[in-house]
């Protein structure tokens, strides 16, 4: 049985192996920075465990696990901008360390990279994977909008 720390280490190693270009550095350095400041990696771990549950080895599902992690981090980058958060995981947020425009563009590249990673799935599974992933992405955006709407409501009580 593999321990949780082994999954986390495998995911961190795989994230570090993602090939982001060196230039323009103002676009890609923030992505590398953000992906390396840590996190629990629960979503990709669950993806790998789910794959193993159905007889796949974790290596065959790593691209999809990374896709989910990169997507999740994209949402955090944009959430930090919307919330004007100075810190994430006790580190400066991208928009604080660079600026808001860099945060938006870097986040945008992250969502594109998430789709590129997802598309490494087998051709016969790709349409369904894209459908589920896209539906979930829309629901995340809807949830973020509801969160923003909640902040301005006056009828909220305990």
N, C-alpha and C positions, 0 to 999 in steps of 0.2 A: 504494500500500500504506500503510495506516495503521500508525503506530508504537504500541508498547505504552503509552507515556506518553499518547498521545491517547485510548486506551481508558480508561485510569485516570482521566484528567481528565473524560471523558464520564460515567463512573460516579460519580465524586465529585460532579459538578455535579447529576446526577440524584438522588443520595442527599440532597443539600442541598435539593432541591425537594420532597421528601416532606412532605406536610402533616400534621405532628403538632400537635395543639392546644397552646395556650399554658398551659391549665389542665386539670388540676392540674399545676403546674410540677414538683412533686416526682416526678411520674410521667414526664413527657415531656422535661424537661431532661436527665436521665441518658441517655435514648435518643439525643437529638441529640449530646450530649457523646461518647458511645461511638462513634457512627457517624462522627464527625468526627476521631477521634484517629488515623485512618489505617488502614493495612493494605495488603497487596499487591494486593488485589482480583482475585486469580487466578480464583476461581470465577465471578464475573460476566463477566470477560474471556473465559473459555472458553465461557461460554454465548453471548456475542455472536459469538465466532468460529465456533461451531457453527452458529448461525443463518445467518451469512453463507455458510458452507460449503454450506448447502442453499438458497441463493438469497434469503434474507430480508435486509433491511437491518437494521442494528443498532437503529434506532428501533422497529422492530416487535417486538423481543425485549427491550427494556430493562426492562419490568415484571418479566419472568421472571428476568432477570439480577439485578435488585435484590432480588427475592424470595429468591434463593439467598444473596445477600450479607447481607440482614437476618437470615435464618435462621441463617447461620453466626455472625453476631455475637451472636444470642440464645444460641447454644451456648457462646460464649466467656464471656458474662456469667454464665451459670449455672456453668460450669466454674471460673471465678475464685472464685465463692462456695464451691463444694465443695472447692477446693484452698486456700482462704483466701489467695489470691494478692493481694499488695498492689499490684502493678503489671501493666499490660498495655500493650505498646508504649511503655514508659517513662513511662506516665501512671498516675495513681491509678485503681484499678478502681472500678466503680460502688459496690460495697458498702463500699469504704474511704472514698470521697468523700462518699457519702450514708449508707446503712446497708444491712444485708442484706435487710430487707423491701422497700426501694425497689429493690434489685437484682433480687429475685425478680419483683416486679410489672412492672418495666420490661422484664425479659426476657420475661415472659409476653405483654406487649403486642407485643413484637418478633415473636414467633412468629405471633401473630394477624395482624399487618401483613404478614408474609411470605406467609401464605395469601391475604390480600386482594390482594396484588400478583400472585401466581400466577394468581388467578382472572380476571385481565384478559386471559387468553389466549382465543383463539376458542372458541366454545361447543362445536364438534365435537371439539376437542382437550382440553377441560377434564377429562373423566373420566379419561383416561389420564394427564394431567399430575398430577392430584390423587393418583392411585394411586401413581405413581412417587415423587412428592414425599413422600407419607405413609409409604411403605415405607422410604424413605431416612431420614426423620426417626426412625422407630422404630429403625432400625439404628444411627443415631448415639447414641440413648439406650442401646441395648444395649452399644455400644462403651464408653460412659462408665461403665456399670455394671461391665463387665469390667475397665476401668482401675481403678476403685475396689476391686474384688475382688482384683486383683493386688497392691495395696498391703498387704493383710493376710495374704498367703500366706507360709508359711514354707518352702515347697518349691521356691522359685525359685532357680535356679542360673545361672551364666553359660552 
